[in-house]
Amino acid sequence: MQILESGINTNSDEFRANVYVMESHIGEFRAVEQKVLDLAESAREKFTSRGKLLPRDRINRLLDRGTPFLELCSLAGYKMHDDKDGSMAGGGIIAGIGTVSGVRCLVVASNSAIKGGTITPAGLDKTLRLQRIAMENKLPVVSLSESGGANLNYATDIFVQGARGFANQARMSAAGLPQITVVHGNATAGGAYQPGLSDYVVAVRGKAKMFLAGPPLLKAATGEVATDEELGGAEMHAQVAGTAEYLAEDDADGIRQARDILEALPWNEQLPPVRETQWEDPLYAADELLGVIPSDSKKPYDVREVLARIADGSKFMDFKNEFDDQTVCGTIRIEGHSVGIIGNNGPITPAGSAKAAQFIQLCDQAGTPLLFLHNTTGFMVGTHSEQNGIIKHGSKMIQAVANCRVPKIAVVIGGSYGAGNYAMCGRGLDPRFIFAWPNSRTAVMGPAQAGKVMRIVAEDKQRRNGMEPDAKTLDFLEQATAKKLEDGSTALFGTARLWDDGLIDPRDTRRVVAMVLDVCREAELRQLRPNTFGVGRL
């Protein structure tokens, strides 16, 4: 492989300006994350007085000390539904991939410090996405449950699709993926089925409350009067109903028992030995990724500058570069993992589409995972492109992306516009994981182009109707359209709607991609022990 040589002057004013703009984008999304943390922290005294741990403290106790935790979809629902200022982003859930008792798991905790951990439509979408991640990557699931259930203001948006979450739990159990739930507090109505459909349940004495109908609803429905403990207390479920397998004395004890359950499983013993690999660090510092992307989004740059800062030894095997130089394909290694790269140095041309489709098939043949680095305005348009079969060749590329069998990982590092988003394995093409840099933009087209299109269409319509075009009305339409697409294309807007699995600092790209590649490799090696219906309590 050739060693990539950077052409960027890291001491230039332009580089420093790029760094300043990128740091501003990072600061914006970190400030939102901090808002969420601060709101949860404000509940500490209340939780402490009740003998409870805050949700993030529960996660910290659960995870193996010193191991990484990759939080997922942390800003789901940002400024949507009841979230007026961003402080309630996350959909009522904290989740990510981490290591528990030496086992890599999906960890999900109800964020009960914020609105009782109630679930909004964004929270449901996040739950379904997390379950898909667990199933695709063969990850056990540990849930730290304490939720008021569905946010009743949005019950009609959640109720019907909410059944998918329960169906997924049943299918995960049948597939052989263990699910462990610690019930720290309320698990009411539909929320009671989350622990009920888990394989192992730990209930915290005096705190857990699992029932289909709480005392007020029970009294209203049947006239029966019962206490919380009689209806759904931890002791009742452990000693009488048999819903809970283990009884914990407090939050910390429940988490300890969840760790013990995982430790008792021969989960890692089923894996074949993995050869230890050595790798070289990139020749260029990760900090330099802050200045690689021009502050002017219209200014082009070479995606190889990014590769030089994430690839082992900054080595890259370029594929068919002289056939088309706008779609960059080739092979690198990231912490020892061989990865096929597809990146953008411009619009996707007919030749670039054909090149990428061939390269994807070669990676599929060899079993090489794919990493897509988005920065494209989309497919090239114009008479020349149309006559050279851009639709035909673009379709080939989309077919290859949709049907290849290897893990696909995507990082949106710049623009991701139009059908270029599809061809580069955007959310709709089902990447195994997709992340975005905070400067990124995703939209059907650029805001300025959208405004001009609407203006031209409206002006033509006025002329066809025998009217003299009204410049003031057309100006307003153009500007309003451009602003709407501008506001609806930001990284925060997209991550709120789960167009990605989270925003990441560019400097963390190599570590994040290496971790999910390791997750994917372990999934490929793991053999599960499926059954027909999943494990049921009898």
VOGU-3710 file (C-alpha; in Angstrom, 3 decimals, decimal comma):
1> mqilesgint> 0,000/0,000/0,000  1,143/3,541/-0,694  1,681/5,954/2,171  -0,544/8,995/1,846  1,285/12,300/1,994  -0,744/15,220/3,262  -0,795/18,410/1,234  -2,339/20,497/4,011  -0,389/23,278/5,699  -1,500/22,999/9,315
11> nsdefranvy> 0,079/26,367/10,115  -1,909/28,318/7,541  -4,621/30,860/8,323  -7,048/28,789/6,250  -6,409/25,687/8,364  -6,877/27,652/11,581  -10,139/29,099/10,248  -11,344/25,583/9,413  -10,493/24,434/12,943  -12,379/27,367/14,457
21> vmeshigefr> -15,549/26,573/12,494  -15,377/22,839/13,264  -14,815/23,518/16,961  -17,915/25,741/16,892  -19,966/22,866/15,470  -18,569/20,498/18,123  -19,281/23,013/20,865  -22,888/23,322/19,717  -23,765/19,653/20,030  -21,682/19,176/23,184
31> aveqkvldla> -23,629/22,036/24,769  -26,889/20,215/24,017  -25,518/17,012/25,548  -24,490/18,999/28,630  -28,004/20,442/28,934  -29,395/16,920/29,134  -26,783/15,939/31,731  -27,497/19,057/33,811  -31,249/18,439/33,829  -30,727/14,855/34,989
41> esarekftsr> -28,203/15,980/37,593  -30,781/18,363/39,061  -32,716/15,266/40,201  -29,796/13,839/42,199  -31,047/14,949/45,613  -34,474/13,440/44,952  -32,974/10,126/43,841  -30,552/10,036/46,772  -33,336/10,698/49,279  -35,173/7,676/47,870
51> gkllprdrin> -32,095/5,453/48,099  -31,680/5,350/44,330  -28,863/5,929/41,854  -29,200/8,274/38,891  -29,490/6,421/35,562  -25,988/7,345/34,379  -24,544/6,273/37,717  -26,270/2,912/37,225  -24,602/2,556/33,818  -21,208/3,478/35,252
61> rlldrgtpfl> -21,544/0,781/37,920  -22,632/-1,771/35,334  -19,748/-1,286/32,903  -16,314/-2,821/33,395  -14,007/-0,161/34,739  -11,739/1,446/32,146  -13,563/0,002/29,133  -15,055/2,187/26,373  -18,751/2,963/26,130  -20,088/4,049/22,745
71> elcslagykm> -23,271/5,993/23,406  -25,839/5,743/20,622  -28,532/8,172/19,442  -27,881/10,476/22,396  -29,773/13,407/20,877  -32,795/11,519/19,510  -35,859/13,749/19,677  -33,848/16,985/20,026  -36,368/19,857/20,069  -39,170/17,484/19,104
81> hddkdgsmag> -42,393/16,662/20,956  -42,082/17,975/24,557  -38,421/18,978/24,211  -38,575/22,758/23,865  -34,920/23,671/24,443  -32,967/20,461/23,834  -32,593/19,572/27,521  -34,818/16,493/27,191  -33,124/15,037/24,102  -32,509/11,302/24,082
91> ggiiagigtv> -36,076/10,001/23,914  -36,137/9,060/27,605  -33,361/6,481/27,098  -29,591/6,323/27,595  -28,022/3,551/25,522  -24,811/2,336/23,982  -22,371/-0,514/23,476  -20,076/-1,380/26,359  -18,427/-4,248/28,201  -20,060/-5,912/31,218
101> sgvrclvvas> -18,209/-8,739/33,019  -16,005/-9,104/29,963  -18,995/-9,427/27,599  -19,707/-6,824/24,939  -23,357/-5,795/25,356  -25,974/-3,312/24,352  -26,765/-1,356/27,509  -30,116/0,454/27,761  -31,160/2,562/30,747  -34,432/4,410/31,262
111> nsaikggtit> -33,556/8,066/31,828  -35,924/8,272/34,777  -34,272/11,491/35,975  -36,042/13,310/33,111  -39,855/13,147/32,971  -39,810/9,771/34,687  -38,172/8,105/31,674  -41,408/8,323/29,694  -41,091/7,409/26,040  -41,869/9,818/23,205
121> pagldktlrl> -42,250/8,777/19,561  -38,538/9,517/19,164  -37,867/7,228/22,108  -39,804/4,437/20,423  -37,860/4,931/17,196  -34,642/4,856/19,206  -35,706/1,647/20,971  -36,426/-0,066/17,650  -33,089/1,091/16,244  -31,237/-0,194/19,312
131> qriamenklp> -32,948/-3,568/19,026  -31,921/-3,805/15,389  -28,324/-3,064/16,379  -28,475/-5,837/18,986  -29,926/-8,353/16,521  -27,589/-7,532/13,630  -24,506/-7,603/15,849  -25,550/-10,496/18,118  -25,265/-8,467/21,303  -26,777/-9,431/24,670
141> vvslsesgga> -28,964/-6,659/26,090  -28,819/-5,341/29,644  -31,699/-3,014/30,542  -31,836/-0,832/33,646  -35,553/-0,182/33,756  -37,522/2,547/35,506  -40,054/4,234/33,285  -43,507/5,702/33,383  -44,090/4,058/30,006  -45,411/5,904/26,988
151> nlnyatdifv> -45,733/9,674/27,151  -49,538/9,862/27,050  -49,454/13,153/25,145  -48,256/11,059/22,184  -49,952/7,756/22,953  -51,628/7,592/19,542  -48,211/7,942/17,876  -46,680/5,180/19,984  -49,332/2,567/20,696  -49,553/0,547/17,467
161> qgargfanqa> -45,849/0,630/16,549  -44,903/0,012/20,184  -45,780/-3,648/19,690  -42,687/-3,965/17,485  -40,497/-3,486/20,516  -42,109/-6,424/22,282  -42,023/-8,565/19,128  -38,312/-7,822/18,785  -37,699/-8,905/22,362  -39,450/-12,226/21,701
171> rmsaaglpqi> -37,418/-12,716/18,523  -34,136/-11,873/20,241  -34,817/-14,479/22,904  -35,668/-17,041/20,220  -32,502/-16,119/18,324  -30,386/-16,904/21,384  -29,583/-13,339/22,489  -29,824/-13,066/26,306  -31,781/-10,131/27,724  -31,226/-9,134/31,337
181> tvvhgnatag> -33,386/-6,479/32,999  -32,941/-4,849/36,380  -36,232/-3,240/37,480  -35,277/-0,205/39,566  -38,742/1,376/39,836  -41,954/1,678/37,873  -42,694/-0,748/35,037  -46,371/-0,169/34,425  -48,899/-1,307/31,791  -47,092/-1,943/28,489
191> gayqpglsdy> -43,835/-1,162/30,279  -44,308/-4,275/32,395  -43,879/-6,440/29,316  -40,325/-5,182/28,771  -39,026/-7,066/31,828  -41,657/-9,778/31,280  -40,179/-10,530/27,848  -36,596/-10,471/29,142  -34,821/-13,745/29,861  -33,587/-12,734/33,317
201> vvavrgkakm> -35,266/-10,255/35,666  -33,745/-8,695/38,765  -36,216/-6,710/40,909  -35,103/-4,185/43,542  -36,820/-4,751/46,892  -39,157/-1,966/47,944  -38,585/-0,048/44,703  -39,686/-2,174/41,738  -43,332/-1,926/40,718  -44,462/-4,160/37,875
211> flagppllka> -48,160/-4,307/37,106  -50,506/-4,009/34,166  -52,799/-1,715/36,170  -51,707/0,391/39,130  -53,899/0,916/42,214  -55,826/3,925/40,808  -56,668/2,196/37,510  -57,520/-1,038/39,319  -59,944/0,766/41,617  -61,542/2,630/38,689
221> atgevatdee> -61,861/-0,519/36,579  -62,938/-3,138/39,140  -63,420/-1,398/42,462  -60,661/-3,501/44,048  -58,342/-1,703/46,459  -54,725/-2,911/46,621  -51,311/-1,499/47,498  -48,372/-1,147/45,101  -46,570/-3,976/46,878  -49,546/-6,343/46,707
231> lggaemhaqv> -50,071/-5,647/43,026  -46,528/-5,574/41,744  -43,824/-5,277/44,372  -40,434/-6,934/44,000  -41,062/-9,496/46,728  -44,406/-10,502/45,244  -42,846/-11,023/41,811  -39,895/-12,956/43,221  -41,824/-15,087/45,744  -45,372/-15,436/44,398
241> agtaeylaed> -45,804/-14,607/40,702  -42,347/-15,810/39,649  -41,854/-12,923/37,230  -38,498/-12,014/38,792  -35,687/-14,548/39,088  -33,566/-12,492/41,460  -34,324/-10,096/44,314  -31,939/-7,194/44,952  -31,617/-5,058/48,059  -30,936/-1,784/46,233
251> dadgirqard> -29,861/-0,378/42,858  -26,213/-1,280/43,326  -27,054/-4,847/44,352  -29,330/-5,248/41,322  -26,543/-4,106/39,020  -24,102/-6,482/40,729  -26,502/-9,354/40,099  -26,841/-8,384/36,417  -23,043/-8,502/36,144  -23,025/-11,907/37,866
261> ilealpwneq> -25,605/-13,269/35,405  -23,458/-12,242/32,447  -20,331/-13,599/34,084  -22,034/-16,975/34,517  -22,901/-17,248/30,828  -20,327/-19,008/28,603  -20,813/-16,215/26,073  -17,211/-15,550/25,077  -16,235/-19,181/25,388  -18,254/-19,870/22,247
271> lppvretqwe> -15,972/-17,674/20,129  -12,966/-19,111/18,287  -9,595/-17,710/19,356  -8,908/-14,348/17,738  -5,398/-13,727/16,462  -3,711/-10,781/18,120  -3,013/-8,068/15,564  -0,485/-5,268/15,591  -0,959/-1,971/13,825  0,721/1,354/13,253
281> dplyaadell> -0,836/4,650/14,229  -1,574/7,123/11,427  1,347/9,366/10,530  -0,792/12,441/11,114  -2,486/13,533/14,338  -6,231/13,035/14,758  -6,471/16,672/15,914  -5,710/17,704/12,344  -9,102/16,348/11,262  -10,581/19,539/12,698
291> gvipsdskkp> -8,951/21,567/9,932  -9,212/19,183/6,981  -12,779/20,195/6,074  -12,979/23,705/4,534  -15,138/26,189/6,442  -16,700/27,025/3,066  -18,774/23,957/2,212  -18,566/24,816/-1,505  -14,792/24,429/-1,503  -13,602/20,937/-2,535
301> ydvrevlari> -11,025/18,882/-0,649  -9,418/15,474/-1,055  -11,001/12,764/1,093  -7,558/11,140/1,195  -6,624/13,835/3,729  -9,171/12,222/6,050  -7,891/8,731/5,253  -4,317/9,790/6,069  -5,480/10,565/9,603  -7,557/7,429/10,289
311> adgskfmdfk> -5,678/4,658/8,419  -3,051/2,442/10,017  0,311/3,883/9,009  -1,585/6,331/6,738  -1,477/3,594/4,085  -4,026/3,380/1,270  -4,411/1,172/-1,790  -6,173/3,367/-4,364  -8,560/1,533/-6,706  -8,984/2,716/-10,309
321> nefddqtvcg> -8,082/6,307/-9,475  -7,278/7,207/-13,098  -10,612/5,852/-14,312  -12,552/8,356/-12,193  -11,087/10,709/-9,597  -14,291/12,019/-8,018  -15,415/8,798/-6,345  -12,489/7,488/-4,299  -12,345/3,733/-3,679  -9,621/1,682/-2,062
331> tirieghsvg> -8,450/-0,301/0,930  -7,037/0,733/4,296  -6,669/-0,857/7,714  -8,079/0,594/10,927  -6,572/-0,929/14,082  -5,775/-4,018/12,043  -9,206/-4,360/10,388  -9,108/-4,394/6,586  -11,725/-1,937/5,289  -12,939/-0,998/1,827
341> iignngpitp> -13,308/2,773/1,529  -15,711/4,734/-0,648  -15,370/8,513/-0,409  -16,283/11,567/-2,436  -14,150/14,218/-4,088  -17,109/15,575/-6,036  -20,409/14,489/-7,591  -20,862/10,822/-8,485  -20,357/10,427/-12,246  -21,388/7,511/-14,488
351> agsakaaqfi> -17,805/6,253/-14,375  -17,624/6,734/-10,623  -20,847/4,778/-10,158  -19,537/1,853/-12,227  -16,200/1,950/-10,388  -17,848/1,954/-6,959  -20,274/-0,846/-7,890  -17,362/-3,035/-9,019  -15,356/-2,239/-5,894  -18,307/-3,068/-3,621
361> qlcdqagtpl> -18,684/-6,448/-5,329  -14,974/-7,159/-4,840  -15,263/-6,336/-1,117  -18,337/-8,542/-0,867  -16,441/-11,376/-2,551  -13,512/-11,032/-0,135  -15,617/-10,420/2,988  -14,129/-6,948/3,491  -16,328/-4,507/5,467  -17,125/-1,190/3,788
371> lflhnttgfm> -16,723/2,338/5,136  -18,557/5,130/3,321  -17,337/8,699/3,928  -20,092/11,012/2,681  -19,329/14,349/1,078  -21,286/14,612/-2,139  -23,761/16,905/-3,834  -25,245/13,768/-5,397  -25,113/12,284/-8,866  -23,744/14,445/-11,672
381> vgthseqngi> -26,513/15,987/-13,777  -26,546/17,386/-17,308  -26,790/16,209/-20,892  -23,374/14,542/-20,867  -24,178/12,542/-17,716  -27,621/11,520/-18,941  -26,286/10,384/-22,309  -23,561/8,405/-20,554  -26,132/6,507/-18,526  -26,015/8,133/-15,094
391> ikhgskmiqa> -29,388/6,568/-14,201  -28,259/3,128/-15,342  -24,850/3,261/-13,681  -26,181/4,988/-10,568  -28,735/2,207/-10,227  -25,914/-0,343/-10,382  -24,168/1,375/-7,493  -27,334/1,487/-5,391  -28,003/-2,186/-6,182  -24,483/-3,082/-5,050
401> vancrvpkia> -24,824/-1,094/-1,819  -28,257/-2,561/-1,054  -27,318/-6,189/-1,725  -23,738/-6,584/-0,528  -23,478/-8,899/2,466  -20,535/-7,408/4,327  -20,973/-4,956/7,212  -21,470/-1,400/5,972  -20,468/1,560/8,121  -21,093/5,157/7,104
411> vviggsygag> -19,783/8,480/8,405  -21,260/11,700/7,043  -18,254/14,038/7,083  -19,649/16,761/4,794  -22,689/17,077/2,581  -24,915/14,132/1,757  -27,401/15,287/-0,841  -30,033/13,723/-3,053  -29,634/10,195/-4,319  -25,955/10,505/-3,411
421> nyamcgrgld> -27,078/9,852/0,158  -28,592/6,556/-1,009  -25,583/5,528/-3,088  -23,268/6,265/-0,157  -25,296/4,017/2,162  -27,391/6,560/4,027  -29,892/5,463/6,646  -32,361/4,110/4,068  -29,786/1,617/2,746  -29,420/0,002/6,191
431> prfifawpns> -25,800/0,533/7,202  -24,794/-1,536/10,204  -23,787/1,759/11,862  -23,941/5,355/10,653  -22,456/8,399/12,384  -22,151/12,050/11,431  -19,674/14,848/12,021  -21,341/17,956/13,516  -20,633/20,068/10,408  -22,468/17,645/8,133
441> rtavmgpaqa> -25,628/18,304/6,150  -28,180/15,871/4,734  -30,956/16,943/2,383  -32,671/16,218/-0,920  -30,648/19,094/-2,442  -28,771/22,226/-1,431  -30,943/25,014/0,047  -29,997/27,568/-2,629  -30,777/25,134/-5,445  -34,107/24,207/-3,845
451> gkvmrivaed> -35,065/27,873/-3,592  -34,189/28,505/-7,225  -36,110/25,416/-8,369  -39,250/26,566/-6,577  -38,849/30,060/-8,010  -38,476/28,789/-11,587  -41,478/26,446/-11,241  -43,659/29,201/-9,768  -42,557/31,738/-12,359  -43,290/29,348/-15,227
461> kqrrngmepd> -46,725/28,637/-13,751  -47,523/32,352/-13,559  -46,523/32,837/-17,194  -48,632/29,855/-18,311  -51,603/31,407/-16,552  -51,060/34,666/-18,456  -49,783/36,516/-15,391  -46,807/38,829/-15,171  -44,337/37,237/-12,718  -44,447/38,930/-9,308
471> aktldfleqa> -40,797/39,416/-8,299  -41,613/40,118/-4,644  -43,657/36,918/-4,272  -41,006/34,901/-6,088  -38,243/36,338/-3,894  -40,184/35,374/-0,766  -40,845/31,836/-2,074  -37,186/31,336/-2,999  -35,896/32,590/0,352  -38,481/30,704/2,423
481> takkledgst> -37,746/27,440/0,597  -33,997/27,882/1,005  -34,350/28,604/4,725  -36,603/25,599/5,291  -34,106/23,256/3,659  -31,203/24,985/5,408  -32,813/24,477/8,826  -33,850/20,914/7,955  -30,433/19,747/6,805  -28,246/20,371/9,862
491> alfgtarlwd> -26,510/17,612/11,780  -28,634/18,321/14,875  -31,850/18,163/12,848  -30,829/14,814/11,354  -29,587/13,169/14,531  -32,821/14,184/16,298  -34,677/12,086/13,723  -32,238/9,147/13,923  -30,830/9,729/10,447  -27,625/8,606/12,145
501> dglidprdtr> -26,623/6,707/15,289  -25,046/9,774/16,836  -22,859/12,805/16,231  -19,142/12,280/16,798  -16,163/14,560/17,182  -14,022/14,116/14,014  -11,042/13,328/16,248  -12,874/10,231/17,522  -13,574/8,815/14,056  -10,792/6,223/14,035
511> rvvamvldvc> -11,644/4,944/17,523  -15,389/4,789/16,854  -14,987/3,019/13,501  -12,437/0,578/14,983  -14,833/-0,284/17,809  -17,825/-0,970/15,564  -15,634/-2,962/13,166  -14,657/-5,106/16,140  -18,347/-5,486/17,035  -19,105/-6,560/13,465
521> reaelrqlrp> -16,225/-9,039/13,354  -17,309/-10,650/16,618  -20,851/-10,962/15,263  -19,562/-12,728/12,148  -17,687/-15,259/14,285  -20,436/-15,912/16,823  -22,733/-18,931/16,525  -26,014/-18,517/18,392  -28,245/-21,252/19,835  -31,744/-20,337/18,597
531> ntfgvgrl> -35,001/-21,945/19,635  -38,562/-21,562/18,433  -40,379/-19,234/20,813  -37,746/-17,770/23,113  -37,435/-18,510/26,810  -40,759/-18,273/28,673  -41,574/-18,185/32,370  -43,658/-21,267/33,139
//
